[in-house]
């Protein structure tokens, strides 16, 4: 029971970081109906940008804020250069653009920062583990969990209370009605990409502090897709719950099923779970069910 509780709690901590990245998937899909296949590379770029600021001597909290600002700018630039002219084009064409962006961004990361594994030096978080009732947790998990929850609360407040957050929701619900009320769809789409860059960048930074940082961190963006599908592609609360659920599922499958196989269960389990969810609820737990009548 103690082991089970430790696995669940550590899964929740990592899952909160997944939830941040899942939020980036959801925001873009919610506003434009586009499945952003470059999400992993957005995670990768943000992590390396934060590492660069940290190596320049910025305190980590300042480096994290600078990463958010840089991500916001990169999101606006990416939308303006590559996606603005695709407004009104078939969704499949835009999805293929994001697939091309994923290869482009990965190449840029390899060219600028290389492919070797790097770590935050000196370590951002204390290395001494904390013990609670016989359970052991690394402080990096606890501090990453706190940072992820704080940012998730900020993003949720933004969508629920701010003017632009409400404009994004209005555009997602009914674009024509939002345009008639004076909402700029172009700015909403640009803001969606900016938020996706910000959320993914912070998520990648926190994951990089846990496991080290290399080009494979981009794979985690794809690993978060089952979390997005579980919650519903257009549901912000669903992305948060889905991310936490996938974090717990990974831990449990790795410990209880992993010894019975040749390994790799931790990476496969979320996708098996995703297939099961799609078979039962194609729109996820909180996704919008679209009814088409002909």
Backbone torsions as a table, in degrees:
resi	resn	phi	psi	omega
1	UNK	NA	-38.7	178.7
2	UNK	-64.3	-41.2	178.4
3	UNK	-64.4	-42.6	179.8
4	UNK	-61.4	-44.2	-179.4
5	UNK	-65.2	-39.0	178.9
6	UNK	-64.9	-40.2	178.8
7	UNK	-65.1	-41.3	-178.8
8	UNK	-66.1	-45.3	-177.8
9	UNK	-65.8	-44.5	178.6
10	UNK	-66.6	-33.3	176.1
11	UNK	-65.4	-37.4	176.7
12	UNK	-64.7	-39.4	-179.5
13	UNK	-63.9	-47.5	178.4
14	UNK	-69.7	-36.7	-179.7
15	UNK	-62.6	-29.5	177.4
16	UNK	-65.0	-32.3	176.1
17	UNK	-71.6	-42.4	174.7
18	UNK	-56.7	-37.3	-178.9
19	UNK	-62.1	-36.2	177.1
20	UNK	-61.1	-47.3	179.9
21	UNK	-66.6	-39.5	178.1
22	UNK	-60.8	-32.8	178.0
23	UNK	-60.8	-37.4	177.5
24	UNK	-63.3	-43.0	174.7
25	UNK	-56.8	-49.0	-172.3
26	UNK	-66.1	-42.2	-176.0
27	UNK	-61.1	-45.5	-178.9
28	UNK	-67.4	-43.9	-179.7
29	UNK	-66.4	-39.0	-177.7
30	UNK	-63.0	-37.9	-175.7
31	UNK	-86.7	-32.7	-172.0
32	UNK	-126.1	-8.8	-178.3
33	UNK	76.5	12.6	-177.0
34	UNK	-100.7	131.7	174.6
35	UNK	-89.7	109.3	-173.3
36	UNK	-80.3	103.0	-178.8
37	UNK	-79.1	-2.8	178.2
38	UNK	-96.5	14.0	-174.2
39	UNK	-62.7	-37.3	179.0
40	UNK	-62.7	-39.1	-179.6
41	UNK	-72.1	-30.8	173.0
42	UNK	-62.3	-40.3	176.2
43	UNK	-61.5	-42.4	-178.1
44	UNK	-66.3	-46.6	-178.7
45	UNK	-61.5	-46.2	-179.8
46	UNK	-60.1	-39.4	-179.7
47	UNK	-65.2	-43.4	-179.6
48	UNK	-70.0	-34.5	176.9
49	UNK	-62.9	-45.1	178.8
50	UNK	-64.1	-40.6	178.0
51	UNK	-60.7	-39.7	179.7
52	UNK	-63.7	-45.5	177.1
53	UNK	-60.7	-40.4	-179.0
54	UNK	-65.7	-39.7	178.5
55	UNK	-68.6	-25.2	177.1
56	UNK	-77.1	-4.2	176.9
57	UNK	103.9	5.1	177.1
58	UNK	-70.6	135.6	168.3
59	UNK	-57.9	148.6	-172.7
60	UNK	-57.0	-44.5	177.7
61	UNK	-58.8	-38.2	177.9
62	UNK	-68.2	-40.8	177.9
63	UNK	-61.6	-36.8	179.5
64	UNK	-67.4	-42.9	177.2
65	UNK	-64.4	-41.4	177.8
66	UNK	-63.0	-34.8	176.8
67	UNK	-65.6	-40.3	176.9
68	UNK	-61.7	-43.7	179.9
69	UNK	-65.6	-44.4	178.7
70	UNK	-62.6	-42.2	178.4
71	UNK	-62.4	-39.6	177.8
72	UNK	-60.2	-46.2	-179.4
73	UNK	-66.1	-44.8	179.9
74	UNK	-62.3	-36.8	177.8
75	UNK	-63.4	-44.4	178.1
76	UNK	-63.4	-42.6	-179.1
77	UNK	-65.8	-43.4	-180.0
78	UNK	-61.6	-45.1	179.3
79	UNK	-63.8	-40.1	-177.2
80	UNK	-69.7	-39.9	-175.4
81	UNK	-80.7	-39.3	-169.3
82	UNK	-110.0	-26.5	-169.1
83	UNK	-117.5	-20.0	-177.8
84	UNK	-59.3	-41.8	-178.1
85	UNK	-74.1	-8.1	179.8
86	UNK	-93.1	1.4	178.1
87	UNK	-62.1	129.8	-178.9
88	UNK	90.7	-8.9	178.6
89	UNK	-84.4	164.9	179.5
90	UNK	-56.6	142.3	-177.7
91	UNK	-58.0	-39.1	-178.4
92	UNK	-61.0	-37.1	178.8
93	UNK	-64.1	-39.9	-179.9
94	UNK	-69.1	-38.4	177.6
95	UNK	-61.9	-39.2	178.4
96	UNK	-67.4	-31.4	173.9
97	UNK	-61.8	-43.4	179.6
98	UNK	-66.5	-32.5	175.6
99	UNK	-64.1	-41.8	176.4
100	UNK	-64.2	-38.8	178.2
101	UNK	-62.2	-35.3	-179.3
102	UNK	-61.4	-43.9	178.2
103	UNK	-68.7	-38.2	179.6
104	UNK	-64.1	-48.4	-179.4
105	UNK	-64.0	-39.0	179.9
106	UNK	-64.1	-39.7	178.3
107	UNK	-65.7	-39.8	178.9
108	UNK	-62.8	-42.9	179.1
109	UNK	-62.1	-45.2	178.7
110	UNK	-62.7	-36.8	-179.2
111	UNK	-71.8	-41.1	-175.0
112	UNK	-82.0	-46.4	-172.3
113	UNK	-109.7	-9.5	-178.3
114	UNK	82.4	-175.7	-175.9
115	UNK	-117.0	-1.2	179.9
116	UNK	-73.6	150.4	178.0
117	UNK	-71.6	131.7	178.2
118	UNK	-127.2	160.1	179.5
119	UNK	-131.2	161.4	176.2
120	UNK	-75.9	114.7	-177.5
121	UNK	-124.0	125.1	-3.5
122	UNK	-68.2	161.1	-179.0
123	UNK	-55.5	139.1	-178.0
124	UNK	-71.6	-42.3	-174.7
125	UNK	-109.3	150.9	178.5
126	UNK	-57.4	143.6	-177.7
127	UNK	-86.4	-16.5	-178.4
128	UNK	-71.3	122.2	-179.5
129	UNK	-70.8	156.5	176.8
130	UNK	-104.6	144.9	-177.9
131	UNK	-120.8	130.8	178.0
132	UNK	-132.6	114.9	175.8
133	UNK	51.5	41.5	178.7
134	UNK	86.4	-6.6	178.5
135	UNK	-95.0	144.7	-176.3
136	UNK	-117.1	129.2	178.6
137	UNK	-132.8	135.6	173.4
138	UNK	-71.1	140.9	-178.8
139	UNK	-64.2	-26.3	178.5
140	UNK	-61.3	-35.3	178.4
141	UNK	-68.0	-44.0	-177.2
142	UNK	-66.3	-45.6	-179.8
143	UNK	-68.8	-36.8	176.5
144	UNK	-64.9	-38.6	177.4
145	UNK	-62.5	-44.1	179.9
146	UNK	-63.2	-42.9	179.8
147	UNK	-66.0	-41.6	-179.4
148	UNK	-64.9	-43.8	-179.8
149	UNK	-63.6	-41.4	179.0
150	UNK	-60.0	-46.4	-179.3
151	UNK	-68.5	-36.7	176.9
152	UNK	-62.0	-40.9	177.7
153	UNK	-63.6	-39.3	178.1
154	UNK	-63.2	-45.3	-179.3
155	UNK	-65.5	-41.6	178.3
156	UNK	-62.4	-42.8	176.0
157	UNK	-60.3	-41.2	-179.3
158	UNK	-59.4	-45.8	-178.3
159	UNK	-70.5	-32.1	-174.3
160	UNK	-89.0	-27.5	-169.6
161	UNK	-121.8	-30.5	-173.9
162	UNK	-78.8	159.3	-178.9
163	UNK	-62.6	-47.5	-178.5
164	UNK	-71.5	-31.7	175.4
165	UNK	-63.3	-43.1	177.1
166	UNK	-66.6	-35.7	177.4
167	UNK	-64.2	-38.0	178.1
168	UNK	-65.9	-40.6	177.9
169	UNK	-66.1	-39.4	179.3
170	UNK	-63.8	-42.0	178.7
171	UNK	-64.7	-39.0	179.0
172	UNK	-66.8	-38.1	-178.6
173	UNK	-72.5	-46.1	-177.5
174	UNK	-156.1	98.2	-174.8
175	UNK	-63.0	-41.0	-178.4
176	UNK	-62.6	-45.2	179.1
177	UNK	-64.5	-39.4	179.5
178	UNK	-64.4	-41.5	178.4
179	UNK	-63.1	-37.4	-179.9
180	UNK	-67.9	-21.1	178.3
181	UNK	-92.8	4.2	175.9
182	UNK	94.6	9.7	178.4
183	UNK	-77.3	131.7	178.7
184	UNK	-85.5	109.0	-179.6
185	UNK	-63.0	-34.9	-179.9
186	UNK	-62.0	-43.6	179.6
187	UNK	-69.8	-32.6	177.7
188	UNK	-64.9	-44.3	178.9
189	UNK	-64.9	-40.9	178.7
190	UNK	-63.2	-41.4	179.5
191	UNK	-66.2	-35.2	177.6
192	UNK	-61.8	-43.3	178.1
193	UNK	-67.9	-37.0	178.4
194	UNK	-62.7	-44.6	179.5
195	UNK	-65.9	-37.8	178.3
196	UNK	-62.0	-43.2	177.2
197	UNK	-61.7	-43.1	-178.0
198	UNK	-64.6	-49.9	-177.7
199	UNK	-64.2	-45.1	-179.3
200	UNK	-65.6	-38.7	-179.1
201	UNK	-63.2	-44.0	178.6
202	UNK	-67.5	-40.8	177.3
203	UNK	-59.9	-43.9	178.3
204	UNK	-64.6	-37.4	178.4
205	UNK	-62.4	-45.5	-179.6
206	UNK	-66.6	-40.0	177.2
207	UNK	-66.7	-35.3	177.8
208	UNK	-64.9	-31.2	176.2
209	UNK	-70.9	-26.5	-178.0
210	UNK	-82.8	-49.6	-170.6
211	UNK	-113.3	2.0	-171.1
212	UNK	85.9	166.3	-171.9
213	UNK	-124.1	124.4	171.4
214	UNK	-152.2	-175.2	-172.9
215	UNK	-63.3	-23.1	-177.1
216	UNK	-72.1	-13.1	176.9
217	UNK	-59.8	-28.3	177.6
218	UNK	-59.5	-27.5	177.8
219	UNK	-63.0	-27.9	-177.8
220	UNK	-64.8	-26.7	176.0
221	UNK	-62.3	-38.8	176.4
222	UNK	-73.4	-33.7	179.3
223	UNK	-63.2	-25.3	-179.4
224	UNK	-77.9	-16.8	-178.5
225	UNK	-53.7	-42.8	176.1
226	UNK	-57.8	-33.3	177.7
227	UNK	-65.6	-39.8	179.5
228	UNK	-66.7	-42.9	-180.0
229	UNK	-65.5	-39.5	179.6
230	UNK	-59.5	-48.2	-177.4
231	UNK	-76.9	-25.8	-173.8
232	UNK	113.5	125.1	-171.8
233	UNK	-59.2	-24.0	-177.2
234	UNK	-113.5	22.5	-178.1
235	UNK	-116.5	116.3	177.9
236	UNK	-66.0	-49.5	175.5
237	UNK	-59.9	-35.4	178.6
238	UNK	-63.5	-37.1	177.8
239	UNK	-63.3	-38.8	-179.5
240	UNK	-67.9	-48.7	-179.7
241	UNK	-65.3	-40.6	-179.9
242	UNK	-63.6	-41.3	178.8
243	UNK	-61.6	-44.4	179.3
244	UNK	-65.4	-40.5	180.0
245	UNK	-63.2	-39.9	-179.9
246	UNK	-68.6	-37.0	176.5
247	UNK	-60.1	-43.7	178.3
248	UNK	-66.9	-42.8	-179.2
249	UNK	-60.7	-41.2	179.0
250	UNK	-60.3	-46.7	-179.1
251	UNK	-62.6	-46.5	-177.2
252	UNK	-65.4	-42.7	-178.8
253	UNK	-68.1	-34.8	-179.0
254	UNK	-66.7	-39.5	-175.7
255	UNK	-84.0	-41.2	-172.3
256	UNK	-94.4	-25.6	-179.7
257	UNK	-108.7	-30.6	-177.8
258	UNK	-52.5	-44.8	-179.2
259	UNK	-63.3	-18.0	-178.8
260	UNK	-88.8	-4.0	-176.3
261	UNK	-125.5	-175.1	178.5
262	UNK	-86.4	6.1	-179.5
263	UNK	106.3	171.4	178.7
264	UNK	84.6	1.9	-178.4
265	UNK	-63.0	-36.2	-177.5
266	UNK	-59.3	-35.1	179.9
267	UNK	-83.8	-28.5	-175.9
268	UNK	-85.7	-35.1	-173.6
269	UNK	-53.3	-44.2	180.0
270	UNK	-59.6	-35.4	-178.5
271	UNK	-75.8	-35.2	173.8
272	UNK	-62.6	-42.2	177.9
273	UNK	-63.8	-39.0	179.0
274	UNK	-61.5	-43.4	179.1
275	UNK	-61.2	-42.6	178.7
276	UNK	-62.1	-41.5	179.0
277	UNK	-64.2	-43.5	-179.0
278	UNK	-63.0	-35.2	179.7
279	UNK	-68.3	-32.1	-177.3
280	UNK	-92.9	-46.4	-179.1
281	UNK	-132.8	90.6	-176.0
282	UNK	-58.2	-22.9	-178.8
283	UNK	-100.5	9.8	-179.5
284	UNK	79.6	179.0	-175.7
285	UNK	-71.7	-33.6	-178.0
286	UNK	-125.3	12.2	-178.4
287	UNK	-72.8	157.7	177.0
288	UNK	-73.2	132.4	175.2
289	UNK	-93.3	114.9	-178.6
290	UNK	-94.0	126.4	179.6
291	UNK	-108.2	121.2	179.0
292	UNK	-110.4	127.9	178.4
293	UNK	-111.0	135.2	179.0
294	UNK	-127.1	NA	NA
